[in-house]
Every structure is written in C-alpha cells, then in structure tokens.
Amino acid sequence: MYFDDLPVGFTFETASRTLTEEDIIGFARQWDPQYFHTDPEAAKASPYGGLIASGFHTLLTAFALDLGADVWTEASMGSPGFDNLRWIRPVRPGDTLRVKVEVTSSTPSQSRGDRGRTSFQHWVLNQDDEVVMSYLAMVILARRPA
C-alpha cells in the first residue's frame, strides 16, 4: 500500500511471534548484556523475579512483525524516527507478541510531490492482550504512481 492508501484511522494487526529463553539470551548477549536478560538464575533475584527480554529485542521483534505484515513496506522511503517509546510490561520467555497499528497522521510532502509522511501508533501485545510496549513511528511513504 502507498501513502494514498493509508488514511488516518486505518488499522491493521500483525502475525505473532513467541520469544524463547534461547532467543532472549542470545539477543541480550550480543546487544544488551544485563544479567536479567542473560542469566536465568541471577535474574530470579532481580526486580523482575526472572529472565526478561531486552526492550530493544521487543522493539526489533515488533518492527519485524510490522514489516512482515507487508502493509506499507513496498512504499517505504525510510523513517525520521520514533516518538513516545514506552516499555510497559516485561516480556518473558514463552510470551507471544503481536502488534496492533493505527495511522494517526498523514501529511503529503510540501516540497516533494512523490511522497508523504505517515505516523503509525504501535501497541505491542502479549498472549494475554496486555500492552507490553508502545511507540509512534513516522515513515516516509511513496505516493501511488499515476
């Protein structure tokens, strides 16, 4: 879908993905080596009471699910960034995540007629429909070819 196909209020939901203990530890060892992400035994004494996924792992999982939905990817021209990123609940081994997405703003470019800027609100939910993370992503999207 192109910029022109995504009006404010448009919604979609992604497929889901389950994060295993192995996934969580492997990601964290490389990118966020804090004990509550990498050591199941030590994590029991943490404020979380057990192993949890890195927030960055949760974010990248949500991003991959969003791209996998293939709603806007063919029109993507990149992103100027995210706003209001919030990690709300810990993600634990065995949690299954999916993403609900809503277009919250859509503005045609004033200087380049071939594109526009669309803002997508994301809510990342676990298998119990609890929001574990939320963020607003801005994406530059191509306009529909004539």
Contacts in CASP RR format, 6 or more apart in sequence:
PFRMAT RR
TARGET T0000
AUTHOR 0000-0000-0000
METHOD contacts of the structure
MODEL  1
MYFDDLPVGFTFETASRTLTEEDIIGFARQWDPQYFHTDPEAAKASPYGG
LIASGFHTLLTAFALDLGADVWTEASMGSPGFDNLRWIRPVRPGDTLRVK
VEVTSSTPSQSRGDRGRTSFQHWVLNQDDEVVMSYLAMVILARRPA
1 71 0 8 1.000
1 72 0 8 1.000
1 74 0 8 1.000
1 75 0 8 1.000
2 72 0 8 1.000
2 74 0 8 1.000
2 75 0 8 1.000
2 141 0 8 1.000
2 142 0 8 1.000
2 143 0 8 1.000
2 144 0 8 1.000
2 145 0 8 1.000
3 75 0 8 1.000
3 106 0 8 1.000
3 108 0 8 1.000
3 115 0 8 1.000
3 116 0 8 1.000
3 118 0 8 1.000
3 141 0 8 1.000
3 142 0 8 1.000
3 143 0 8 1.000
3 144 0 8 1.000
4 143 0 8 1.000
4 144 0 8 1.000
5 144 0 8 1.000
6 71 0 8 1.000
6 72 0 8 1.000
6 103 0 8 1.000
6 106 0 8 1.000
6 118 0 8 1.000
6 141 0 8 1.000
7 103 0 8 1.000
7 106 0 8 1.000
8 103 0 8 1.000
8 104 0 8 1.000
8 105 0 8 1.000
8 106 0 8 1.000
9 102 0 8 1.000
9 103 0 8 1.000
9 104 0 8 1.000
10 102 0 8 1.000
10 103 0 8 1.000
11 100 0 8 1.000
11 101 0 8 1.000
11 102 0 8 1.000
11 103 0 8 1.000
12 69 0 8 1.000
12 71 0 8 1.000
12 100 0 8 1.000
12 101 0 8 1.000
13 69 0 8 1.000
13 98 0 8 1.000
13 99 0 8 1.000
13 100 0 8 1.000
13 101 0 8 1.000
14 65 0 8 1.000
14 66 0 8 1.000
14 68 0 8 1.000
14 69 0 8 1.000
14 98 0 8 1.000
14 99 0 8 1.000
14 100 0 8 1.000
14 101 0 8 1.000
15 65 0 8 1.000
15 68 0 8 1.000
15 69 0 8 1.000
15 98 0 8 1.000
16 65 0 8 1.000
16 96 0 8 1.000
16 97 0 8 1.000
16 98 0 8 1.000
16 127 0 8 1.000
17 61 0 8 1.000
17 64 0 8 1.000
17 65 0 8 1.000
17 96 0 8 1.000
17 97 0 8 1.000
17 98 0 8 1.000
18 94 0 8 1.000
18 95 0 8 1.000
18 96 0 8 1.000
18 97 0 8 1.000
19 53 0 8 1.000
19 57 0 8 1.000
19 61 0 8 1.000
19 91 0 8 1.000
19 93 0 8 1.000
19 94 0 8 1.000
19 95 0 8 1.000
19 96 0 8 1.000
19 97 0 8 1.000
20 93 0 8 1.000
20 94 0 8 1.000
21 40 0 8 1.000
21 51 0 8 1.000
21 93 0 8 1.000
21 94 0 8 1.000
23 53 0 8 1.000
23 57 0 8 1.000
24 37 0 8 1.000
24 51 0 8 1.000
24 52 0 8 1.000
24 53 0 8 1.000
24 54 0 8 1.000
24 57 0 8 1.000
24 91 0 8 1.000
24 93 0 8 1.000
25 37 0 8 1.000
25 38 0 8 1.000
25 40 0 8 1.000
25 51 0 8 1.000
26 38 0 8 1.000
27 37 0 8 1.000
27 53 0 8 1.000
27 54 0 8 1.000
27 56 0 8 1.000
27 57 0 8 1.000
27 60 0 8 1.000
28 34 0 8 1.000
28 37 0 8 1.000
28 38 0 8 1.000
28 53 0 8 1.000
28 54 0 8 1.000
28 57 0 8 1.000
29 38 0 8 1.000
31 54 0 8 1.000
31 56 0 8 1.000
31 57 0 8 1.000
32 54 0 8 1.000
32 55 0 8 1.000
32 56 0 8 1.000
32 57 0 8 1.000
34 54 0 8 1.000
35 42 0 8 1.000
35 43 0 8 1.000
35 46 0 8 1.000
36 42 0 8 1.000
36 43 0 8 1.000
36 46 0 8 1.000
36 47 0 8 1.000
36 48 0 8 1.000
36 50 0 8 1.000
36 51 0 8 1.000
36 52 0 8 1.000
37 43 0 8 1.000
37 51 0 8 1.000
37 52 0 8 1.000
37 53 0 8 1.000
37 54 0 8 1.000
37 57 0 8 1.000
39 51 0 8 1.000
40 50 0 8 1.000
40 51 0 8 1.000
43 49 0 8 1.000
43 50 0 8 1.000
43 51 0 8 1.000
43 52 0 8 1.000
44 50 0 8 1.000
48 90 0 8 1.000
50 92 0 8 1.000
51 92 0 8 1.000
51 93 0 8 1.000
52 90 0 8 1.000
52 91 0 8 1.000
52 92 0 8 1.000
53 90 0 8 1.000
53 91 0 8 1.000
53 92 0 8 1.000
53 95 0 8 1.000
55 87 0 8 1.000
55 91 0 8 1.000
55 133 0 8 1.000
57 91 0 8 1.000
58 87 0 8 1.000
58 91 0 8 1.000
58 97 0 8 1.000
58 124 0 8 1.000
58 132 0 8 1.000
58 133 0 8 1.000
59 85 0 8 1.000
59 133 0 8 1.000
59 135 0 8 1.000
61 97 0 8 1.000
61 124 0 8 1.000
62 97 0 8 1.000
62 99 0 8 1.000
62 122 0 8 1.000
62 124 0 8 1.000
62 133 0 8 1.000
62 135 0 8 1.000
65 97 0 8 1.000
65 98 0 8 1.000
65 99 0 8 1.000
66 99 0 8 1.000
66 101 0 8 1.000
66 120 0 8 1.000
66 122 0 8 1.000
66 137 0 8 1.000
67 73 0 8 1.000
69 99 0 8 1.000
69 101 0 8 1.000
71 101 0 8 1.000
72 118 0 8 1.000
72 139 0 8 1.000
72 141 0 8 1.000
75 141 0 8 1.000
75 142 0 8 1.000
76 139 0 8 1.000
76 140 0 8 1.000
76 141 0 8 1.000
76 142 0 8 1.000
77 115 0 8 1.000
77 139 0 8 1.000
77 140 0 8 1.000
77 141 0 8 1.000
77 142 0 8 1.000
78 139 0 8 1.000
78 140 0 8 1.000
79 137 0 8 1.000
79 138 0 8 1.000
79 139 0 8 1.000
79 140 0 8 1.000
80 117 0 8 1.000
80 138 0 8 1.000
80 140 0 8 1.000
81 137 0 8 1.000
81 138 0 8 1.000
82 135 0 8 1.000
82 136 0 8 1.000
82 137 0 8 1.000
82 138 0 8 1.000
83 135 0 8 1.000
83 136 0 8 1.000
83 138 0 8 1.000
84 134 0 8 1.000
84 135 0 8 1.000
84 136 0 8 1.000
85 133 0 8 1.000
85 134 0 8 1.000
85 135 0 8 1.000
86 133 0 8 1.000
86 134 0 8 1.000
86 135 0 8 1.000
87 132 0 8 1.000
87 133 0 8 1.000
88 131 0 8 1.000
88 132 0 8 1.000
88 133 0 8 1.000
88 134 0 8 1.000
89 126 0 8 1.000
89 130 0 8 1.000
89 131 0 8 1.000
89 132 0 8 1.000
89 133 0 8 1.000
90 132 0 8 1.000
91 97 0 8 1.000
91 126 0 8 1.000
91 132 0 8 1.000
91 133 0 8 1.000
95 126 0 8 1.000
95 127 0 8 1.000
95 132 0 8 1.000
96 126 0 8 1.000
96 127 0 8 1.000
97 124 0 8 1.000
97 125 0 8 1.000
97 126 0 8 1.000
97 132 0 8 1.000
98 124 0 8 1.000
98 125 0 8 1.000
99 122 0 8 1.000
99 123 0 8 1.000
99 124 0 8 1.000
99 125 0 8 1.000
100 122 0 8 1.000
100 123 0 8 1.000
100 125 0 8 1.000
101 120 0 8 1.000
101 121 0 8 1.000
101 122 0 8 1.000
101 123 0 8 1.000
102 120 0 8 1.000
102 121 0 8 1.000
103 118 0 8 1.000
103 119 0 8 1.000
103 120 0 8 1.000
104 119 0 8 1.000
104 120 0 8 1.000
104 121 0 8 1.000
104 136 0 8 1.000
105 117 0 8 1.000
105 118 0 8 1.000
105 119 0 8 1.000
106 116 0 8 1.000
106 117 0 8 1.000
106 118 0 8 1.000
106 119 0 8 1.000
107 116 0 8 1.000
107 117 0 8 1.000
107 118 0 8 1.000
108 115 0 8 1.000
108 116 0 8 1.000
108 143 0 8 1.000
109 115 0 8 1.000
109 116 0 8 1.000
109 117 0 8 1.000
113 143 0 8 1.000
114 142 0 8 1.000
114 143 0 8 1.000
115 140 0 8 1.000
115 141 0 8 1.000
115 142 0 8 1.000
115 143 0 8 1.000
116 140 0 8 1.000
116 141 0 8 1.000
116 143 0 8 1.000
117 138 0 8 1.000
117 139 0 8 1.000
117 140 0 8 1.000
117 141 0 8 1.000
118 138 0 8 1.000
118 139 0 8 1.000
118 141 0 8 1.000
119 136 0 8 1.000
119 137 0 8 1.000
119 138 0 8 1.000
119 139 0 8 1.000
120 136 0 8 1.000
120 137 0 8 1.000
120 138 0 8 1.000
120 139 0 8 1.000
121 134 0 8 1.000
121 135 0 8 1.000
121 136 0 8 1.000
122 133 0 8 1.000
122 134 0 8 1.000
122 135 0 8 1.000
122 136 0 8 1.000
122 137 0 8 1.000
123 131 0 8 1.000
123 133 0 8 1.000
123 134 0 8 1.000
124 131 0 8 1.000
124 132 0 8 1.000
124 133 0 8 1.000
124 134 0 8 1.000
125 131 0 8 1.000
125 132 0 8 1.000
126 132 0 8 1.000
END
